Amino acid sequence: MLRTKTKAPAPPPTNGISGGGGDSRPMDWEMRPGGMLVQKRTDAEKNSVSAPIVRVRVKYGSVYHEISISSQASFGELKKKLVGPTGLHHQDQKLLYKEKERDSKAFLDVCGVKDGSKILLVEDPISQEKRLLELRKNAKIQKASNSIAQISLDVDRLAGQVSALESIISKGGKVAEKTVLSLIELLMDQLIKLDGIVGDGDVKLQRKMQVRRVQKYVETLDILKIKNEKQTPVQVQPRNSDGSKPAHDQSQPSTENSSSSVHERKSTSETVVTTRWEIFDAMPPLVPTSSSTAIPAANNNNHVHPKFNWEFFD
């Protein structure tokens, strides 16, 4: 038996449409914003074919504004073009086409906008209020950030003074107590300013960091204040460039020694030690006694007890 040769069936085209007996050209598909599936255009076709320009009439109040725009543009792009003629912010605009509000992301050609179409523009009070609230919130955050930045600069300046005091006291020096107290008072003023700043997010975090920083410097000054009270003032004598004391300082001790020796000699020469005692008369009796019992005080050195005449009563 003779075997018959049969041709295998050709596979069906997947990405394109096969021509009858001709070459098949593959086709790619893309989804348009409106949900329509169309053939994907190549870069050459995109460059050669441009979207048509349409002129739409936009009514705002009692005035019509003619705007030239691409038919494939979105309503959001149309709102931005209307900012100049109307003076209305694009976020405060509401566009109505065929008595229906259109979203800013919707495309003109998809919604059926053609050359000469009429669109109504009205002001959106809700969007305007939201935008103003957002602007006010951002301005408040910016103001708080600027205040914290200024406080940070002031704290940096005060931190340098704290470091200088710490260096002096740690080396055994002594500073005026008023200087330490005034520096603590300035840091406390910065804390009061930080307490008046209210914010969320990054502002709250920055404020918390600055508060901890100021509190750390205040604690350091409290410790330095206690150490400074225990310090004794040290008098530093001037010295020459070679480290020796000045001439008047070297001659001063010899002068002091000579003056002290002269003073001692004068004091020893003027002092006279004697053993002569002065004798005082005895105190006379309060009540006079008889002459026979009286003894002259000049002839008797012994102590004589006075005698009193007492009167007795029954």
C-alpha positions in Angstrom: 0.0 0.0 0.0 1.1 3.5 -0.7 1.2 5.9 2.1 -0.4 9.3 1.5 1.4 12.4 2.8 -0.8 14.8 4.7 0.2 18.3 5.8 0.0 19.3 9.4 -2.6 22.0 10.1 -1.1 25.4 10.7 -1.4 26.8 14.3 -3.9 29.5 14.7 -2.5 33.0 15.1 -2.2 34.2 18.6 -1.1 37.9 18.5 -2.4 38.9 15.1 -4.7 38.2 12.2 -3.4 35.9 9.4 -4.0 37.0 5.9 -5.3 34.5 3.4 -2.2 32.9 2.0 -0.1 35.9 3.0 2.2 36.8 5.9 0.6 37.4 9.3 1.5 40.5 11.2 1.5 40.3 15.1 -0.7 42.8 16.9 -0.3 44.2 20.4 -3.2 45.5 22.4 -3.4 48.2 25.0 -6.1 49.4 27.5 -7.3 53.0 27.1 -8.2 54.9 30.3 -11.9 54.6 29.5 -11.6 50.8 29.5 -11.6 50.3 25.7 -9.2 47.7 24.3 -7.5 49.1 21.2 -4.5 48.2 19.1 -1.2 49.4 20.5 0.5 52.0 18.4 4.2 51.9 17.7 6.5 54.8 18.4 6.6 55.7 14.8 2.8 56.0 14.7 2.8 58.0 17.9 5.2 60.5 16.4 3.5 60.7 13.1 -0.1 60.8 14.4 -0.9 63.5 17.0 -4.0 63.9 19.0 -6.5 66.5 17.5 -6.9 69.8 19.1 -10.4 70.8 20.2 -11.8 74.1 21.3 -14.2 73.9 24.2 -16.4 76.7 25.6 -16.3 76.8 29.4 -18.9 78.9 31.2 -18.0 80.5 34.5 -20.7 82.7 35.9 -22.0 84.7 32.9 -18.7 84.6 31.0 -17.7 82.1 28.4 -14.0 81.1 28.0 -12.7 79.3 24.9 -9.9 76.9 25.7 -7.9 75.0 23.1 -6.7 71.7 24.4 -5.9 68.2 23.2 -8.8 65.8 22.8 -6.9 63.2 24.8 -6.2 65.5 27.7 -7.8 65.0 31.1 -10.3 67.3 32.9 -7.5 68.0 35.5 -5.4 69.5 32.7 -8.4 71.6 31.6 -8.8 72.9 35.1 -5.2 74.0 35.2 -5.7 75.9 31.9 -8.7 77.7 33.5 -6.7 79.0 36.5 -5.5 82.0 34.5 -8.7 83.2 32.9 -10.9 82.6 35.9 -8.5 83.2 38.8 -9.9 80.1 40.5 -7.6 77.5 42.0 -7.7 74.2 40.1 -8.5 72.3 43.4 -11.5 74.6 43.9 -13.1 74.0 40.5 -15.9 71.6 39.6 -16.5 70.9 35.9 -19.9 69.7 34.7 -20.4 68.2 31.2 -23.8 67.0 30.1 -25.1 67.9 33.6 -22.7 65.5 35.2 -19.6 66.2 37.3 -16.5 64.9 35.7 -13.5 63.6 37.7 -10.1 65.3 37.2 -8.6 62.0 36.0 -11.2 61.4 33.3 -10.2 62.0 29.7 -12.1 64.4 27.4 -12.4 62.1 24.4 -13.6 59.2 26.5 -16.3 61.4 28.0 -17.4 62.4 24.5 -16.0 66.0 24.5 -15.7 67.3 20.9 -14.8 70.5 19.2 -17.2 73.2 20.3 -18.6 71.3 23.3 -19.9 73.4 26.3 -18.6 72.8 29.8 -19.9 74.4 33.0 -17.5 75.6 35.6 -18.6 76.1 39.2 -16.8 76.8 42.4 -16.5 73.9 44.9 -16.8 75.3 48.4 -16.0 72.0 50.1 -12.8 71.6 48.2 -11.9 75.2 48.9 -12.4 74.7 52.6 -10.3 71.6 52.7 -7.5 73.3 50.8 -7.6 76.3 53.2 -7.5 74.0 56.2 -4.5 72.2 54.7 -2.7 75.5 54.0 -3.4 76.6 57.5 -2.1 73.4 58.9 1.1 73.5 56.8 1.7 77.1 57.8 1.4 76.2 61.5 3.8 73.3 61.1 6.2 75.5 59.2 6.0 78.2 62.0 6.7 75.6 64.7 9.6 74.2 62.8 11.1 77.7 62.4 10.7 78.3 66.1 12.4 75.1 67.1 15.2 75.9 64.7 15.7 79.3 66.3 15.7 77.8 69.8 18.2 75.2 68.7 20.6 78.0 67.6 20.2 79.8 71.0 20.8 76.5 72.8 24.0 76.0 70.8 25.2 79.4 71.9 24.5 78.7 75.5 26.1 75.3 75.3 29.4 76.9 74.5 29.2 79.0 77.7 28.3 75.8 79.7 31.4 74.1 78.3 33.6 77.1 79.2 32.4 77.1 82.8 32.8 73.4 83.1 36.4 73.7 81.9 37.2 76.4 84.4 35.7 74.7 87.4 37.2 71.3 86.5 40.6 72.8 86.6 40.1 74.1 90.1 39.1 77.6 89.2 36.2 79.6 90.7 33.6 81.6 88.9 31.0 84.1 90.1 27.8 82.4 91.3 25.8 85.0 89.5 27.2 83.8 86.2 26.0 80.2 86.8 22.6 81.4 87.9 22.1 83.7 84.9 23.0 80.8 82.5 20.5 78.5 84.2 17.8 81.2 83.9 18.5 81.6 80.2 18.2 77.8 79.6 14.9 77.7 81.6 13.6 80.5 79.3 14.3 78.2 76.3 12.3 75.4 78.0 9.3 77.7 78.4 9.5 78.6 74.7 9.5 74.9 73.9 6.5 74.2 76.1 4.5 76.7 74.0 5.1 74.8 70.7 2.4 72.3 69.8 2.8 70.0 66.8 2.6 66.4 65.6 4.9 64.1 63.7 8.4 65.6 63.0 7.7 68.8 65.0 6.8 66.8 68.1 10.0 64.7 67.7 12.2 67.8 67.2 10.7 69.5 70.2 11.2 66.5 72.4 14.9 66.3 71.4 15.5 70.0 72.3 13.8 69.6 75.6 16.0 66.7 76.6 19.0 68.7 75.5 18.2 71.7 77.5 17.4 69.6 80.6 20.8 68.0 80.3 22.6 71.3 80.3 20.6 72.5 83.3 21.6 69.4 85.3 25.2 70.0 84.3 25.0 73.5 85.6 23.5 72.4 88.9 26.4 70.0 89.5 28.9 72.8 88.5 27.2 75.2 90.9 27.8 72.8 93.8 31.4 72.2 92.9 31.9 76.0 92.5 30.7 76.6 96.0 33.3 74.2 97.4 36.2 75.7 95.4 38.5 78.2 97.1 39.8 81.1 95.0 43.3 80.6 93.8 45.5 83.7 93.4 47.8 83.3 90.5 51.0 85.3 90.8 52.4 86.7 87.5 55.6 85.2 86.3 58.2 86.2 83.7 58.6 84.6 80.4 61.3 82.3 81.7 59.1 81.1 84.6 60.8 83.1 87.4 59.1 85.5 89.7 59.4 89.2 89.2 62.1 91.2 91.1 59.8 93.0 93.4 58.2 89.7 94.5 61.6 88.1 95.2 62.7 91.0 97.4 59.4 91.2 99.4 60.0 88.2 101.7 63.4 89.5 102.9 61.8 92.9 103.7 59.1 91.2 105.6 61.6 89.1 107.6 63.8 92.1 108.4 60.8 94.2 109.6 59.6 91.3 111.8 63.0 90.9 113.4 63.3 94.6 114.2 59.8 94.5 115.8 60.8 91.6 118.0 64.0 93.4 119.1 62.0 96.5 120.0 59.4 94.5 121.9 62.1 92.6 123.9 64.1 95.8 124.7 61.0 97.8 125.9 59.7 95.0 128.2 60.8 95.2 131.9 59.9 92.5 134.4 59.6 93.6 138.0 58.7 91.7 141.3 57.5 94.7 143.3 53.9 94.3 144.5 51.6 97.1 145.4 49.9 96.8 148.9 46.4 98.0 149.3 44.8 99.0 152.7 42.2 96.8 154.2 38.6 97.8 153.9 37.4 99.6 157.2 34.6 97.9 159.1 31.1 98.9 158.3 30.2 99.4 162.0 32.9 101.1 164.2 34.1 99.2 167.2 35.8 100.3 170.4 39.2 101.9 170.3 40.7 99.1 172.3 39.9 96.5 169.7 40.8 98.6 166.7 44.1 97.7 165.1 45.8 100.0 162.7 45.8 98.6 159.2 49.2 100.1 158.5 50.9 98.1 161.3 49.1 94.8 160.6 49.4 92.9 157.4 47.1 90.1 158.5 43.5 90.0 157.4 41.2 91.0 160.2 37.5 90.0 160.1 35.2 92.9 160.9 33.2 92.6 164.1 29.5 93.7 164.2 27.4 94.5 167.3 24.2 92.6 167.1 21.1 93.6 168.9 18.9 90.8 170.3 15.1 91.0 170.7 12.9 89.0 173.0 
